[in-house]
Amino acid sequence: MTDFQNSLNNSLVDLKKSFSLDQIAISPLRNPVSIEFYEKWIAQGYQGGMAYLVDQLPFKKNPELLHTGLKSAISVGQSYFPTVKPTSLNTPARVALYAHNDDYHFWLKEKLQKLIVDLQTQYPEEVFLPYVDSGPVLERDLAYQAGLGWFGKNSCLIHPEHGSLFFIAEILTTLPAPIEEIEPLPDFCGKCRKCMDICPTQAIVEPRVVRAELCISYLTIESKDVPPVELRKKIGDWFFGCDLCQTVCPWNEKVFRKKAISPSQLTSTAALLELNADERLELVTYFRFLLNSSHKKIQKFHHGSPLSRAGARGLKRNALIVAANRNLTELSEDIRNLTHPELQELSRWALQSLH
């Protein structure tokens, strides 16, 4: 390895420590190893309503189209559980673990930008482009090639020490990667299929293949539509996202033990969480606010939180489904008075579900 490459590797090690990252590695910017798998997934229409994934395909297939002269990808892994950037919004509803942090699109990108300032000082002639789930980049593929994990059956990247509860981000750069090849991690899932079996909607139709239109995370976050009737009860009490295929994973359970994370509602794989009287009242109060507030007021309330991703209409939709599944009869009048034209059928369904 040359002096330049040794210096670069040492710099990345120092930056990993300085910026409290769990993983960082640089790898050559090559055509994605999973591109055929991804193209087949798109061809099957499993992306649901995320049409932008089709539009981004040429860039994901050849990331060098993003900027002339790109040679490498610096991939980083940032664990998000236990919470690393706690949100000031204490949501009483059941949300994905990552949503207990502030919106990572902002604070993690800010980390990358500060990291780039340090790299730019050492390598002033080079180009550095940061991406945090915000560009036409196959992030898991780049991270896999950099040795940050293997593709689990739930399609998440899993690392033997860090599990899968971590954000992935990357910096594409004109810096050359070290000549020495990084050996991708082998698949340690074995015959385990806990993630596939626990999914309430059976969205993982085969190992590493997730049908978005069946996935609770998609249905409660990315989707702009009202879920079909046959899926609504299966959503259970998941208000924003779903962690079941991750919290059930033995590799994450190993991380929980290592970090002495005691079993709690946050890591529970129960279909519905048990609520005491105070918790139920808090949930009813929150949903009442959503059902009776203007879109502008809801967006302002959730500013800086990942929950804003679903939009006010999406949060109202999710509240109706969870209220029905939890039998929150206290909200009957609020549901009856909801006048949103696109949620009328769902409101009627929710009222019929209450008893």
C-alpha positions in Angstrom: 0.0 0.0 0.0 1.4 3.4 -1.0 2.1 6.3 1.5 -0.9 8.1 0.1 -3.3 5.2 0.7 -1.9 4.6 4.2 -2.4 8.3 5.0 -6.0 8.2 3.6 -6.9 5.1 5.7 -5.4 6.7 8.8 -7.4 9.9 8.1 -10.7 7.9 7.8 -9.9 6.1 11.1 -9.4 9.5 12.8 -12.5 10.9 11.3 -14.6 7.9 12.4 -13.6 8.6 16.0 -13.9 12.4 15.7 -17.5 12.2 14.3 -18.7 9.3 16.5 -19.4 7.1 13.5 -19.7 3.3 13.9 -18.2 2.4 10.6 -16.4 4.1 7.7 -14.6 2.7 4.7 -13.7 3.6 1.2 -14.2 1.4 -1.8 -13.8 1.8 -5.6 -16.9 3.2 -7.4 -17.9 0.3 -9.6 -21.2 -0.8 -11.1 -23.4 -2.1 -8.3 -23.2 -5.8 -7.6 -26.9 -5.9 -7.0 -28.0 -4.0 -10.0 -29.6 -6.9 -11.8 -31.5 -7.8 -8.7 -32.6 -4.2 -8.4 -33.7 -4.0 -12.1 -35.7 -7.1 -11.7 -37.4 -5.7 -8.6 -38.3 -2.6 -10.6 -39.6 -4.6 -13.5 -41.9 -6.6 -11.2 -43.4 -3.3 -10.0 -42.5 -3.9 -6.4 -41.5 -0.2 -5.8 -45.2 0.7 -5.3 -45.9 4.3 -6.0 -42.2 5.4 -5.8 -41.9 6.3 -9.5 -38.7 8.3 -8.8 -36.8 5.0 -8.3 -37.4 4.2 -11.9 -36.3 7.6 -13.0 -33.1 7.3 -11.0 -32.1 3.9 -12.4 -29.5 5.1 -15.0 -27.6 6.9 -12.2 -27.9 4.0 -9.8 -26.6 1.7 -12.5 -23.6 4.0 -13.2 -22.9 6.4 -10.4 -20.1 8.0 -12.4 -22.8 9.9 -14.3 -23.4 12.0 -11.2 -20.0 13.8 -11.7 -17.0 13.5 -14.0 -14.0 11.8 -12.5 -15.6 10.1 -9.5 -13.5 7.1 -8.4 -14.6 6.1 -5.0 -17.3 6.0 -2.3 -16.7 6.6 1.3 -19.5 4.8 3.1 -20.4 5.4 6.7 -22.6 3.6 9.2 -24.3 5.5 12.0 -26.3 3.5 14.6 -29.6 5.1 15.6 -30.6 2.8 18.5 -30.2 3.6 21.3 -31.2 7.0 20.2 -28.3 9.2 19.2 -30.0 12.5 18.3 -33.2 12.5 20.4 -36.1 14.4 18.9 -37.9 16.9 21.0 -41.2 15.5 19.8 -42.3 12.8 22.2 -44.8 10.9 20.0 -47.1 8.6 22.1 -47.9 6.5 19.0 -45.8 3.4 18.0 -43.2 4.6 15.5 -40.1 3.0 14.0 -37.0 3.3 16.2 -35.2 5.7 13.8 -38.0 8.2 14.2 -37.1 8.7 17.9 -34.2 10.7 16.5 -34.4 14.1 14.8 -34.7 13.8 11.0 -31.4 12.2 10.0 -31.5 13.7 6.5 -30.3 16.9 8.1 -28.1 16.1 11.1 -26.3 13.2 9.4 -25.7 15.2 6.3 -24.3 18.0 8.4 -21.9 15.4 9.9 -20.8 14.4 6.4 -20.3 18.1 5.4 -18.1 18.7 8.4 -16.2 15.5 7.5 -15.7 16.8 4.0 -14.3 20.0 5.3 -11.5 18.0 7.0 -11.0 15.9 3.9 -10.9 18.9 1.7 -8.1 20.4 3.8 -6.0 17.4 3.2 -7.0 16.9 -0.4 -7.9 20.3 -1.8 -8.0 19.3 -5.4 -10.5 16.5 -5.0 -14.3 16.5 -5.3 -16.6 15.3 -2.4 -20.3 14.8 -2.9 -22.4 13.8 0.2 -25.6 11.7 0.0 -27.9 10.8 2.9 -30.8 8.9 1.5 -31.3 11.9 -0.8 -29.8 11.0 -4.2 -29.9 8.4 -7.0 -27.4 6.1 -5.2 -27.7 2.5 -4.2 -26.5 3.1 -0.7 -26.7 -0.5 0.6 -24.8 -1.7 -2.4 -22.0 0.7 -1.8 -21.9 -0.1 1.9 -21.8 -3.8 1.1 -18.9 -3.3 -1.2 -17.1 -1.4 1.5 -17.6 -4.3 4.0 -20.2 -2.6 6.2 -22.6 -5.6 6.2 -24.3 -8.3 4.2 -27.8 -8.2 2.6 -30.2 -9.8 5.1 -33.4 -11.6 4.1 -35.3 -8.5 5.2 -33.3 -6.5 2.6 -31.5 -4.5 5.3 -27.7 -4.4 5.6 -26.6 -6.4 8.7 -23.2 -6.3 10.4 -22.2 -8.9 12.9 -21.2 -6.3 15.5 -23.7 -3.5 14.7 -26.8 -5.4 13.6 -29.0 -3.5 11.1 -30.3 -0.5 13.1 -27.9 2.0 11.5 -28.2 4.7 8.9 -26.1 4.4 5.8 -24.6 7.5 4.1 -21.8 8.1 1.6 -19.5 10.6 0.1 -18.7 10.0 -3.6 -15.3 11.4 -4.4 -12.5 11.7 -7.0 -10.1 10.3 -4.5 -8.7 6.9 -5.6 -9.5 4.0 -3.3 -6.7 1.8 -1.9 -5.6 -0.9 -4.3 -6.2 -3.7 -1.8 -9.6 -5.3 -2.3 -12.2 -5.2 0.5 -13.7 -8.6 1.1 -17.5 -8.3 1.4 -19.0 -9.9 4.4 -20.5 -13.4 3.8 -24.2 -14.0 4.4 -24.6 -15.0 8.0 -28.5 -15.3 7.9 -28.2 -19.0 7.2 -31.6 -20.8 7.4 -33.1 -18.2 9.7 -36.3 -16.6 8.3 -37.6 -14.9 11.4 -37.9 -11.6 9.6 -40.0 -13.1 6.9 -42.3 -15.0 9.2 -43.0 -12.1 11.5 -44.1 -9.6 8.8 -47.9 -9.0 9.4 -48.5 -8.3 5.7 -46.0 -10.9 4.4 -44.3 -8.1 2.5 -41.0 -10.1 2.2 -42.1 -12.3 -0.6 -38.8 -14.1 -0.9 -35.4 -13.6 0.7 -34.2 -10.0 0.1 -37.4 -9.2 -2.0 -39.8 -6.7 -0.4 -43.0 -5.7 -2.1 -43.3 -2.0 -1.1 -47.1 -1.9 -1.5 -47.4 -4.5 1.2 -44.8 -3.1 3.6 -46.1 -1.3 6.7 -43.2 1.2 6.5 -44.2 2.1 3.0 -47.9 2.2 3.7 -47.5 4.6 6.6 -44.6 6.8 5.3 -44.0 6.9 1.6 -47.4 6.0 0.2 -49.8 8.8 -0.6 -52.7 6.4 -0.8 -55.1 4.9 1.7 -54.2 1.2 2.3 -56.6 -1.4 0.9 -59.1 -2.8 3.4 -57.4 -6.2 3.6 -54.2 -4.6 4.9 -55.6 -2.1 7.5 -56.0 -4.5 10.4 -52.6 -6.0 9.7 -51.0 -2.6 10.2 -51.9 -3.0 13.9 -50.7 -0.1 16.0 -47.9 1.0 13.8 -48.4 4.7 13.3 -45.2 5.5 11.4 -42.9 2.8 10.0 -42.4 -0.7 11.4 -39.4 -2.4 13.0 -40.6 -6.0 13.3 -38.3 -7.6 10.7 -35.3 -5.9 12.4 -36.1 -6.3 16.2 -36.8 -10.0 15.7 -33.4 -10.5 14.0 -30.9 -12.5 16.1 -28.1 -10.2 15.1 -29.9 -7.2 16.5 -30.8 -9.2 19.6 -27.1 -9.8 20.0 -26.5 -6.0 19.9 -29.2 -5.4 22.5 -27.5 -7.9 24.8 -24.1 -6.3 24.2 -25.4 -2.8 24.9 -27.4 -4.0 27.9 -30.6 -2.8 26.3 -33.5 -4.3 28.3 -36.6 -5.6 26.6 -39.2 -2.8 26.3 -42.0 -1.5 24.2 -39.4 -0.1 21.8 -38.0 -3.5 21.0 -41.2 -5.5 21.4 -42.4 -7.7 18.6 -46.0 -7.8 19.9 -48.8 -7.2 17.4 -50.2 -4.6 19.7 -48.4 -2.9 22.5 -50.0 -3.0 26.0 -51.0 0.5 27.1 -51.9 1.6 30.6 -54.7 4.2 31.2 -52.3 7.2 31.1 -50.6 6.0 27.9 -54.0 5.4 26.2 -55.1 9.0 27.2 -51.9 10.4 25.8 -52.4 8.6 22.5 -56.1 9.7 22.3 -55.0 13.3 22.9 -52.4 13.2 20.2 -54.7 11.6 17.6 -57.5 14.1 18.5 -55.0 16.9 17.7 -54.2 15.3 14.4 -57.8 14.7 13.4 -58.9 18.2 14.3 -55.9 20.4 13.2 -55.1 22.0 9.9 -52.4 20.6 7.7 -50.3 23.7 8.3 -50.6 23.3 12.1 -49.7 19.6 11.9 -46.6 20.2 9.7 -45.4 23.0 12.1 -45.9 20.7 15.1 -43.8 18.0 13.5 -41.1 20.2 12.0 -37.6 18.6 12.4 -39.2 15.2 13.1 -39.0 12.3 10.6 -42.8 12.1 11.0 -43.2 15.2 8.8 -42.2 12.9 5.9 -45.7 11.4 5.8 -47.3 14.8 5.6 -50.4 16.0 7.5 -52.8 13.9 5.4 -50.7 10.8 5.8 -50.6 11.3 9.6 -54.4 11.7 9.7 -54.7 8.6 7.6 -52.4 6.6 10.0 -54.3 7.9 13.1 -57.6 6.7 11.7 -56.1 3.2 11.1 -54.5 2.9 14.5 -57.5 4.3 16.3 -59.7 1.6 14.7 -57.2 -1.2 15.4 -56.8 0.0 19.0 -60.5 0.5 19.4 -60.1 4.1 20.6 -63.8 4.7 21.0 -63.1 8.0 22.6 -62.3 9.3 19.1 -65.6 8.4 17.5 -66.9 11.9 17.4 -63.6 13.3 16.1 -63.6 10.7 13.3 -67.2 11.4 12.5 -66.5 15.1 12.1 -63.4 14.6 9.9 -64.2 16.3 6.6 -61.1 15.5 4.5 -62.5 14.4 1.1 -59.8 11.8 0.5 -60.3 10.2 3.9 -64.0 9.8 3.9 -64.1 6.1 3.0 -61.4 5.4 5.6 -63.3 7.4 8.2 -66.4 5.3 7.7 -64.3 2.1 7.9 -62.7 3.3 11.2 -66.1 4.1 12.7 -67.5 0.7 11.7 -64.4 -0.9 13.3 -65.0 0.8 16.7 -67.2 -1.1 19.1 
